[in-house]
């Protein structure tokens, strides 16, 4: 295992005769279908696992390197030596070593999906026979082998129950030691290698996993009928009987300590960012699911196959609103979504009608990385199965999916959200993080309400900015093409200079004009690292560097703060954003309804998107006037509040009344 690149698999460009087989067929054929079966000159082809025959730990890498092929032993190359630095001898004595593929690849090219599939039967058989308690997987390839995920940066540090053949065990993902070796730096004085921050995390991850070995429970996978059990589907076909059944169940749930709920929704829009928001045309809640892990109901509201008449639907909605007002604590996954739809269709007075819980916020406080806080990933991590695979469904066209199918899908989300809540709540209590979690959830109703109110746009000013910035961009592009530097670029590089391309800017400054300021350091192999960021360009005393900075500013501000707000039907002279993105952030009410998130940034600050109102230009004198795009018809809006939530969150977090401000007739008055 010597120095394999930790990059995206270059794929299966050269599949040979294997291209004709499905993955199921490749699995059955094994080595007979594998491209590596025809490789000549290997000393240890089809390398068998080594180490303990009754392992506690199964150590899984990507594939044998050249040193491994020579010796027939895994993890003896440079990367293997780094790994062994972090694995105590007592662990190695009870460990078994293997790789996702068993034949050495020339130049240590990343294993392909075909090769992994062909090797899979050998690996499954060995794990079934040796029955390890845990698998330590190093790198993205073992992660893909184990759970079909590739982003090791997101998944490292977790513990996942997996089933390998007929054997259940725990899987721990870790960084690949080859990657850690490549990003080490040398001390400029001693020239000794220094571990990176990622390597320090690697050390902590391994120590935590080792510490858990003795107390680790047996891994269990939820499967079969248990996944779908206890979900009652109510279609409305029995008319008033179904209405009464829903009322009865909601009254029962209102007496429980807590229940989970989930909406399935639909809205017009050609991208997900618009389809999942309640502000578009034809936005509607299709179905509702509510209950506990042991008892869930799912019923329709406005799905096209719902059997309600107007009177029945009115009563169902009234009963649902009454339930929301009950004292029982309500759990959702990504509470912001459910609250936005609740506020829009059932009233903003419901924003703080009860105690809310959020399983995504739980995961965020527990330190889960972005990409692993969605419900599917959390159910996999805690229960060992893919929730979204249970009922395959077209999420972008739910209204045209069969109602029974949508209701089951909806019910599964509510059931397993409730199950997840209990597991994560116990973990929060164990880690003494409950107070932080409660504080985290208290932010969500506030940001949902802010998104609901939205911001009104002054379209006269907006069109004025479009007309102002368009000619500026044209003028700058003309300057570039008429410059002597652009002529030199075209002669040397063989194409016209594009000032919007970072690659072209680097070629222009480094290769054509010979500027050394772009070099900002060296990588681990001594190769130069280059940058064309604004801070670098500012140090270059050339007119073209200043023009590039000016061009980036006007182009960037137009694409971020003008084009996404343009009204429907208006065609700008110059479109910087992709054509389909023009006007995307304006809703039919003529307002923006930005997404304010409280659990994406590790520092727990808010983040804003669609559009990013939080970072609207303020300190840049040339573009601060863009703030005039936001208007309030009845009262002045303080600039600090317009710039983001930094002003209002302290009041919410500290519960200090002195932080609250009332804005009236342009005056800011403390309450």
CORWOUR-V170645 format. One record per residue. N is the residue number from 1. RES is the residue in three letters. PHI is phi in whole degrees, -180 to 180 (999 if undefined). D_FIRST is the distance of its C-alpha to the first C-alpha in whole Angstrom. Layout:
# CORWOUR-V170645
[[N	RES	PHI	D_FIRST] [N	RES	PHI	D_FIRST]]
This chain:
# CORWOUR-V170645
[[1	UNK	999	0] [2	UNK	-116	4] [3	UNK	71	7] [4	UNK	-72	7] [5	UNK	-68	11] [6	UNK	-93	12] [7	UNK	-126	15] [8	UNK	-58	18] [9	UNK	-53	16] [10	UNK	-68	18] [11	UNK	93	20] [12	UNK	-120	21] [13	UNK	-67	23] [14	UNK	-117	22] [15	UNK	-97	23] [16	UNK	60	25] [17	UNK	-73	27] [18	UNK	-66	25] [19	UNK	-59	27] [20	UNK	-78	30] [21	UNK	-101	29] [22	UNK	-77	29] [23	UNK	-63	26] [24	UNK	-62	28] [25	UNK	-68	28] [26	UNK	-60	25] [27	UNK	-62	24] [28	UNK	-70	27] [29	UNK	-78	26] [30	UNK	60	22] [31	UNK	-59	21] [32	UNK	-62	24] [33	UNK	-101	24] [34	UNK	-78	20] [35	UNK	-59	20] [36	UNK	-75	16] [37	UNK	-67	19] [38	UNK	-100	21] [39	UNK	-73	18] [40	UNK	-98	19] [41	UNK	87	17] [42	UNK	-78	14] [43	UNK	-81	15] [44	UNK	-132	13] [45	UNK	-68	14] [46	UNK	51	15] [47	UNK	-60	12] [48	UNK	-82	14] [49	UNK	-63	14] [50	UNK	-127	14] [51	UNK	108	16] [52	UNK	-62	19] [53	UNK	-86	22] [54	UNK	-129	23] [55	UNK	-77	21] [56	UNK	-83	22] [57	UNK	-123	19] [58	UNK	-109	16] [59	UNK	-97	13] [60	UNK	-120	11] [61	UNK	-109	8] [62	UNK	-85	8] [63	UNK	-172	6] [64	UNK	-67	5] [65	UNK	-87	4] [66	UNK	-65	7] [67	UNK	-66	7] [68	UNK	-64	6] [69	UNK	-65	9] [70	UNK	-69	11] [71	UNK	-95	11] [72	UNK	76	11] [73	UNK	-125	10] [74	UNK	-76	7] [75	UNK	61	6] [76	UNK	-119	7] [77	UNK	-81	5] [78	UNK	-59	7] [79	UNK	-67	6] [80	UNK	-63	6] [81	UNK	-65	10] [82	UNK	-63	11] [83	UNK	-61	10] [84	UNK	-67	12] [85	UNK	-63	15] [86	UNK	-103	16] [87	UNK	-106	16] [88	UNK	-60	19] [89	UNK	-59	19] [90	UNK	-66	22] [91	UNK	-77	19] [92	UNK	-62	17] [93	UNK	-70	20] [94	UNK	-113	20] [95	UNK	-113	17] [96	UNK	-123	15] [97	UNK	-114	12] [98	UNK	-159	11] [99	UNK	-134	9] [100	UNK	-66	11] [101	UNK	-126	11] [102	UNK	-109	11] [103	UNK	-119	11] [104	UNK	-69	9] [105	UNK	-102	10] [106	UNK	-58	12] [107	UNK	63	11] [108	UNK	53	8] [109	UNK	-65	11] [110	UNK	-58	11] [111	UNK	-59	12] [112	UNK	-92	16] [113	UNK	-62	18] [114	UNK	-63	20] [115	UNK	-64	16] [116	UNK	-64	16] [117	UNK	-66	20] [118	UNK	-67	20] [119	UNK	-82	17] [120	UNK	-56	18] [121	UNK	-59	21] [122	UNK	-63	19] [123	UNK	-69	17] [124	UNK	-60	21] [125	UNK	-60	22] [126	UNK	-67	20] [127	UNK	-70	20] [128	UNK	-61	24] [129	UNK	-74	24] [130	UNK	-97	23] [131	UNK	50	24] [132	UNK	-70	22] [133	UNK	-77	24] [134	UNK	-138	21] [135	UNK	-117	18] [136	UNK	-96	15] [137	UNK	-104	13] [138	UNK	-113	11] [139	UNK	105	12] [140	UNK	-73	14] [141	UNK	-68	13] [142	UNK	-60	13] [143	UNK	-63	16] [144	UNK	-64	18] [145	UNK	-62	17] [146	UNK	-81	19] [147	UNK	-133	22] [148	UNK	60	22] [149	UNK	-123	21] [150	UNK	-122	19] [151	UNK	-84	20] [152	UNK	-62	18] [153	UNK	-61	20] [154	UNK	-80	23] [155	UNK	-96	22] [156	UNK	-60	20] [157	UNK	88	22] [158	UNK	-98	24] [159	UNK	-130	24] [160	UNK	-128	25] [161	UNK	-77	26] [162	UNK	-132	25] [163	UNK	-114	26] [164	UNK	-114	23] [165	UNK	64	26] [166	UNK	-103	28] [167	UNK	-114	27] [168	UNK	-102	27] [169	UNK	-155	24] [170	UNK	-97	23] [171	UNK	-117	20] [172	UNK	-112	19] [173	UNK	-86	17] [174	UNK	-132	15] [175	UNK	-59	14] [176	UNK	-78	10] [177	UNK	-61	9] [178	UNK	-63	8] [179	UNK	-62	12] [180	UNK	-64	13] [181	UNK	-64	12] [182	UNK	-70	14] [183	UNK	-98	17] [184	UNK	-66	18] [185	UNK	-119	21] [186	UNK	-103	23] [187	UNK	-64	26] [188	UNK	-61	29] [189	UNK	-93	30] [190	UNK	-90	28] [191	UNK	65	25] [192	UNK	-80	23] [193	UNK	-70	20] [194	UNK	-116	21] [195	UNK	-68	19] [196	UNK	-82	20] [197	UNK	-63	22] [198	UNK	-63	19] [199	UNK	-70	18] [200	UNK	-66	21] [201	UNK	-64	21] [202	UNK	-57	18] [203	UNK	-61	19] [204	UNK	-65	22] [205	UNK	-62	21] [206	UNK	-67	19] [207	UNK	-63	22] [208	UNK	-64	24] [209	UNK	-63	22] [210	UNK	-66	22] [211	UNK	-63	26] [212	UNK	-83	27] [213	UNK	-58	26] [214	UNK	-69	29] [215	UNK	-94	31] [216	UNK	-68	29] [217	UNK	-72	31] [218	UNK	-66	31] [219	UNK	-71	29] [220	UNK	-128	32] [221	UNK	-116	32] [222	UNK	-75	35] [223	UNK	-152	36] [224	UNK	63	39] [225	UNK	-65	42] [226	UNK	-60	41] [227	UNK	-64	40] [228	UNK	-98	43] [229	UNK	-68	45] [230	UNK	66	48] [231	UNK	-113	49] [232	UNK	-98	52] [233	UNK	-95	53] [234	UNK	-119	56] [235	UNK	-94	57] [236	UNK	91	60] [237	UNK	-70	62] [238	UNK	-92	64] [239	UNK	62	66] [240	UNK	-65	67] [241	UNK	-64	66] [242	UNK	-69	62] [243	UNK	-61	63] [244	UNK	-67	65] [245	UNK	-64	62] [246	UNK	-63	60] [247	UNK	-58	62] [248	UNK	-62	62] [249	UNK	-67	58] [250	UNK	-65	58] [251	UNK	-65	61] [252	UNK	-64	59] [253	UNK	-64	56] [254	UNK	-68	58] [255	UNK	-99	59] [256	UNK	-85	55] [257	UNK	-66	53] [258	UNK	-156	50] [259	UNK	-142	49] [260	UNK	-104	47] [261	UNK	-141	48] [262	UNK	-155	46] [263	UNK	-109	48] [264	UNK	-113	47] [265	UNK	-130	49] [266	UNK	-148	49] [267	UNK	-160	50] [268	UNK	-68	51] [269	UNK	144	48] [270	UNK	-101	46] [271	UNK	-134	43] [272	UNK	-59	42] [273	UNK	-58	43] [274	UNK	-95	46] [275	UNK	-66	46] [276	UNK	-93	45] [277	UNK	-105	48] [278	UNK	-90	51] [279	UNK	-105	53] [280	UNK	-82	53] [281	UNK	-67	56] [282	UNK	65	56] [283	UNK	-64	54] [284	UNK	-159	54] [285	UNK	-89	53] [286	UNK	-80	52] [287	UNK	-144	51] [288	UNK	-131	51] [289	UNK	-129	49] [290	UNK	-153	50] [291	UNK	150	50] [292	UNK	-122	48] [293	UNK	-62	45] [294	UNK	-96	48] [295	UNK	-160	50] [296	UNK	-131	50] [297	UNK	-117	52] [298	UNK	-132	51] [299	UNK	-141	54] [300	UNK	-89	55] [301	UNK	-112	57] [302	UNK	-121	57] [303	UNK	-65	55] [304	UNK	-62	57] [305	UNK	-94	57] [306	UNK	-62	58] [307	UNK	-95	62] [308	UNK	-69	63] [309	UNK	-90	66] [310	UNK	-61	67] [311	UNK	-66	69] [312	UNK	-65	66] [313	UNK	-62	63] [314	UNK	-61	65] [315	UNK	-68	66] [316	UNK	-60	62] [317	UNK	-65	61] [318	UNK	-62	64] [319	UNK	-66	62] [320	UNK	-67	59] [321	UNK	-64	60] [322	UNK	-62	62] [323	UNK	-64	59] [324	UNK	-60	57] [325	UNK	-78	60] [326	UNK	-68	59] [327	UNK	-76	58] [328	UNK	-58	55] [329	UNK	-76	52] [330	UNK	-105	50] [331	UNK	-115	46] [332	UNK	-137	44] [333	UNK	-103	41] [334	UNK	66	41] [335	UNK	-57	44] [336	UNK	-53	45] [337	UNK	-63	45] [338	UNK	-62	48] [339	UNK	-70	50] [340	UNK	-57	50] [341	UNK	-70	51] [342	UNK	-63	54] [343	UNK	-62	55] [344	UNK	-65	56] [345	UNK	-104	57] [346	UNK	-121	59] [347	UNK	117	60] [348	UNK	-72	58] [349	UNK	-69	60] [350	UNK	-83	58] [351	UNK	-55	55] [352	UNK	-127	56] [353	UNK	-81	58] [354	UNK	-159	55] [355	UNK	-86	52] [356	UNK	-101	49] [357	UNK	-131	46] [358	UNK	-143	42] [359	UNK	-69	39] [360	UNK	-70	37] [361	UNK	-64	39] [362	UNK	-57	38] [363	UNK	-62	34] [364	UNK	-62	34] [365	UNK	-66	36] [366	UNK	-76	33] [367	UNK	92	31] [368	UNK	-67	29] [369	UNK	-80	28] [370	UNK	-58	29] [371	UNK	101	28] [372	UNK	-122	28] [373	UNK	-102	32] [374	UNK	-73	33] [375	UNK	-62	35] [376	UNK	-61	32] [377	UNK	-66	29] [378	UNK	-72	31] [379	UNK	-67	33] [380	UNK	-60	29] [381	UNK	-66	28] [382	UNK	-100	31] [383	UNK	-126	32] [384	UNK	83	29] [385	UNK	-137	31] [386	UNK	-89	31] [387	UNK	-62	35] [388	UNK	-74	35] [389	UNK	-86	34] [390	UNK	-67	37] [391	UNK	-129	40] [392	UNK	-61	38] [393	UNK	-152	41] [394	UNK	-89	42] [395	UNK	-67	42] [396	UNK	-85	43] [397	UNK	-145	46] [398	UNK	-63	47] [399	UNK	-67	51] [400	UNK	-101	50] [401	UNK	-84	48] [402	UNK	-55	50] [403	UNK	-57	52] [404	UNK	-59	51] [405	UNK	-69	47] [406	UNK	-65	47] [407	UNK	-65	49] [408	UNK	-65	46] [409	UNK	-59	43] [410	UNK	-62	45] [411	UNK	-63	46] [412	UNK	-61	42] [413	UNK	-60	41] [414	UNK	-66	44] [415	UNK	-59	44] [416	UNK	-82	40] [417	UNK	-66	41] [418	UNK	-66	43] [419	UNK	-63	41] [420	UNK	-63	38] [421	UNK	-56	41] [422	UNK	-62	41] [423	UNK	-64	38] [424	UNK	-72	37] [425	UNK	-65	40] [426	UNK	-63	40] [427	UNK	-67	36] [428	UNK	-61	38] [429	UNK	-65	41] [430	UNK	-63	38] [431	UNK	-87	37] [432	UNK	58	40] [433	UNK	-118	40] [434	UNK	-63	43] [435	UNK	-64	45] [436	UNK	-65	42] [437	UNK	-62	42] [438	UNK	-60	46] [439	UNK	-64	46] [440	UNK	-63	43] [441	UNK	-70	45] [442	UNK	-63	48] [443	UNK	-72	47] [444	UNK	-63	47] [445	UNK	-57	50] [446	UNK	-64	51] [447	UNK	-71	49] [448	UNK	-65	50] [449	UNK	-67	53] [450	UNK	-62	53] [451	UNK	-62	51] [452	UNK	-62	54] [453	UNK	-66	56] [454	UNK	71	54] [455	UNK	-132	56] [456	UNK	-84	58] [457	UNK	-106	58] [458	UNK	-87	61] [459	UNK	-71	60] [460	UNK	-63	63] [461	UNK	-65	61] [462	UNK	-60	58] [463	UNK	-66	59] [464	UNK	-64	61] [465	UNK	-67	57] [466	UNK	-62	56] [467	UNK	-70	59] [468	UNK	-77	58] [469	UNK	-81	54] [470	UNK	-56	55] [471	UNK	-61	57] [472	UNK	-62	55] [473	UNK	-65	52] [474	UNK	-61	54] [475	UNK	-62	55] [476	UNK	-68	52] [477	UNK	-63	50] [478	UNK	-64	53] [479	UNK	-60	53] [480	UNK	-60	49] [481	UNK	-69	50] [482	UNK	-91	53] [483	UNK	-78	52] [484	UNK	-66	51] [485	UNK	-63	48] [486	UNK	-65	47] [487	UNK	-64	49] [488	UNK	-63	46] [489	UNK	-60	43] [490	UNK	-63	45] [491	UNK	-68	45] [492	UNK	-83	42] [493	UNK	-91	39] [494	UNK	92	42] [495	UNK	-154	42] [496	UNK	-72	44] [497	UNK	-75	43] [498	UNK	-112	42] [499	UNK	-66	43] [500	UNK	-82	41] [501	UNK	-96	38] [502	UNK	-58	35] [503	UNK	-64	34] [504	UNK	-66	37] [505	UNK	-63	38] [506	UNK	-65	36] [507	UNK	-62	36] [508	UNK	-62	40] [509	UNK	-75	40] [510	UNK	-83	37] [511	UNK	-85	37] [512	UNK	-88	41] [513	UNK	-99	43] [514	UNK	68	40] [515	UNK	-86	40] [516	UNK	-90	37] [517	UNK	-63	38] [518	UNK	-71	35] [519	UNK	-79	33] [520	UNK	-114	32] [521	UNK	158	29] [522	UNK	-133	25] [523	UNK	-86	22] [524	UNK	-66	19] [525	UNK	-98	19] [526	UNK	85	23] [527	UNK	-81	24] [528	UNK	-67	27] [529	UNK	-110	27] [530	UNK	-125	30] [531	UNK	-144	32] [532	UNK	-123	36] [533	UNK	-65	37] [534	UNK	-56	40] [535	UNK	-62	40] [536	UNK	-73	39] [537	UNK	-62	41] [538	UNK	-63	44] [539	UNK	-86	43] [540	UNK	-97	44] [541	UNK	-83	48] [542	UNK	-124	48] [543	UNK	-63	50] [544	UNK	-66	47] [545	UNK	-65	45] [546	UNK	-65	48] [547	UNK	-67	49] [548	UNK	-64	45] [549	UNK	-63	45] [550	UNK	-64	48] [551	UNK	-64	47] [552	UNK	-62	44] [553	UNK	-64	46] [554	UNK	-69	49] [555	UNK	-67	47] [556	UNK	-65	44] [557	UNK	-67	47] [558	UNK	-66	49] [559	UNK	-70	46] [560	UNK	-90	45] [561	UNK	-118	49] [562	UNK	-117	51] [563	UNK	-55	50] [564	UNK	-67	49] [565	UNK	-104	52] [566	UNK	-63	54] [567	UNK	-69	57] [568	UNK	-61	56] [569	UNK	95	58] [570	UNK	-82	58] [571	UNK	-112	56] [572	UNK	-70	55] [573	UNK	-66	56] [574	UNK	-130	52] [575	UNK	-106	49] [576	UNK	-87	46] [577	UNK	-69	45] [578	UNK	-60	44] [579	UNK	-54	47] [580	UNK	-71	46] [581	UNK	-93	45] [582	UNK	-65	49] [583	UNK	78	51] [584	UNK	-68	48] [585	UNK	-93	49] [586	UNK	-103	53] [587	UNK	-101	54] [588	UNK	-57	57] [589	UNK	-82	59] [590	UNK	78	58] [591	UNK	-122	56] [592	UNK	-95	52] [593	UNK	-129	51] [594	UNK	-64	48] [595	UNK	-89	45] [596	UNK	-103	45] [597	UNK	-110	41] [598	UNK	-114	41] [599	UNK	-141	38] [600	UNK	-110	35] [601	UNK	-93	35] [602	UNK	-65	34] [603	UNK	-81	37] [604	UNK	72	39] [605	UNK	-78	41] [606	UNK	-74	42] [607	UNK	-124	41] [608	UNK	-136	43] [609	UNK	-152	42] [610	UNK	61	45] [611	UNK	-93	46] [612	UNK	-84	45] [613	UNK	-65	48] [614	UNK	-67	46] [615	UNK	-117	46] [616	UNK	-61	49] [617	UNK	-53	50] [618	UNK	-137	52] [619	UNK	-89	52] [620	UNK	-79	51] [621	UNK	-59	55] [622	UNK	-72	54] [623	UNK	-128	53] [624	UNK	-62	54] [625	UNK	-68	57] [626	UNK	-61	55] [627	UNK	-68	55] [628	UNK	-68	59] [629	UNK	-63	57] [630	UNK	-91	57] [631	UNK	-131	61] [632	UNK	-127	62] [633	UNK	-69	66] [634	UNK	-114	67] [635	UNK	-158	66] [636	UNK	-73	64] [637	UNK	-116	61] [638	UNK	-65	59] [639	UNK	-58	57] [640	UNK	-65	55] [641	UNK	-71	54] [642	UNK	-63	54] [643	UNK	-77	51] [644	UNK	159	49] [645	UNK	-101	49] [646	UNK	-58	49] [647	UNK	-76	53] [648	UNK	-92	53] [649	UNK	-64	50] [650	UNK	-57	51] [651	UNK	-65	54] [652	UNK	-73	53] [653	UNK	-72	50] [654	UNK	-86	53] [655	UNK	58	56] [656	UNK	-93	58] [657	UNK	-60	61] [658	UNK	-67	61] [659	UNK	-77	58] [660	UNK	-70	60] [661	UNK	-127	61] [662	UNK	-112	64] [663	UNK	-113	65] [664	UNK	-146	68] [665	UNK	56	70] [666	UNK	80	67] [667	UNK	-102	68] [668	UNK	-102	65] [669	UNK	-121	66] [670	UNK	-74	65] [671	UNK	-101	65]]
